[in-house]
Amino acid sequence: MSNSLNRPLAAAESQSIAFNRLHLTGREMRYIAEARVAQHLSGDGVFTKRCHAWLEENVGCAKALLTHSCTAALEMSAILLDIAPGDEIIMPSYTFTSTANAFVLRGGVPVFVDIREDTLNLDERLIEAAITPRTRAIVVVHYAGVGCEMDAILDIARRHGLKVVEDAAQGATARYKGRPLGSIGDLGTLSFHETKNLISGEGGALLINDPGLSERAEIIREKGTDRSRFFRGEVDKYTWQDIGSSYLPSDLLAAFLLAQLEDAESITAERLRIWSLYHDMLEPLEHAGQLRRPVVPAACEHNAHLYYVLLPEAADRPGALARFRENGVNAIFHYVPLHESPAGQRFCRVHGDLRVTTETAERLIRLPLWYGINAAAQERVVALLGAVQR
Ligand SMILES: *Cc1c(COP(=O)(O)O)cnc(C)c1O
């Protein structure tokens, strides 16, 4: 503090750099006001319908249904696939709790297999050995918006009669071999949580690619009733048809979300620009053996959801995180693998050893990445990584 007057750069240097900052397009509040004027604040109003149309057109799914979170869309998936007690679902342990929890709520048993060293996605080469007579589905997670090896995974699923759910929470606008993430498996789920690329605070969507599941999905989302059919005039009253819950968001949130969806292309482009700048700036550090940068296979167009680095060893991370903290930079680690968590140990099963999962989780750091972060801030982040003493 005392010598700050002598150092013109000190003020700028000491400004903290947030991990995430929200980007608004400027139309969110106007659309919310329009929803209020329309006198329809509950679910499935005009803005929800516009979001559905946008998703169906841009993702290319048979049907899109907004939910109040990706978690809700995953729960709907487990109900739609009739997951019953003891059914096994193959998935990575390196993911958010909801991927597993949604199936555990139905009595399902997540079976964890290891991830690939390059993309940190489910290792498709390990899936087949984990299949048992109880296996019902494969749930893939497109980590950092980089697509899993979907051709191989769909082929395994077809040969063994398994369903495929894509947890595309991080994957909005990203593609695998030209196909949008979430449009490839039987079902896909998106998140619009404020930490994702396109946001509505809380929010999500279920993407239905198997048209045979559409009608039941509507019923599950509307408290187990055929209310959606009633509003379309297809039945003259609506009644309780099946199990379900209230999974639809208020039209106010859909109004907010529509503004974001309309700018999806420019938001993704700006994030990709920032991501690429990190990638270029960090190349010398990778060559010097100080870290490993993300790998994006040629088949994948990612969406710059996050920028991570892998330090050479787990022992390197506490020092690096402390240095970021001391310099006001909010860089953070990511998942505690689910198989190491108390609930994971209680409800799930591990297939094979999860060496890559465990090692990755201990070596990974996510860097600040948000619409509007400037190059000077990115340089500061990179300089702190470059200062690693090994
Ligand atoms: C964010 C996230 C979720 C949860 O999304 P919500 O919309 O907050 O429920 C689920 N899975 C993955 C992989 C995520 O990154």
The ligand as a MOL file (V3000), in Angstrom:
LIG
                    3D

  0  0  0     0  0            999 V3000
M  V30 BEGIN CTAB
M  V30 COUNTS 15 15 0 0 0
M  V30 BEGIN ATOM
M  V30 1 C -23.9070 -26.8930 -14.7790 0
M  V30 2 C -23.9930 -28.3670 -14.9670 0
M  V30 3 C -25.1270 -29.0930 -14.5700 0
M  V30 4 C -26.2550 -28.4780 -13.7880 0
M  V30 5 O -26.9090 -27.4670 -14.4450 0
M  V30 6 P -28.0870 -26.6660 -13.6590 0
M  V30 7 O -28.7560 -25.9130 -14.7650 0
M  V30 8 O -27.4220 -25.7900 -12.6630 0
M  V30 9 O -28.9760 -27.6810 -13.0380 0
M  V30 10 C -25.1790 -30.4370 -14.8680 0
M  V30 11 N -24.1670 -31.0650 -15.5110 0
M  V30 12 C -23.0640 -30.3990 -15.8850 0
M  V30 13 C -21.9900 -31.1340 -16.6120 0
M  V30 14 C -22.9300 -29.0390 -15.6180 0
M  V30 15 O -21.8120 -28.3950 -15.9930 0
M  V30 END ATOM
M  V30 BEGIN BOND
M  V30 1 1 1 2
M  V30 2 1 2 3
M  V30 3 2 2 14
M  V30 4 1 3 4
M  V30 5 2 3 10
M  V30 6 1 4 5
M  V30 7 1 5 6
M  V30 8 2 6 7
M  V30 9 1 6 8
M  V30 10 1 6 9
M  V30 11 1 10 11
M  V30 12 2 11 12
M  V30 13 1 12 13
M  V30 14 1 12 14
M  V30 15 1 14 15
M  V30 END BOND
M  V30 END CTAB
M  END
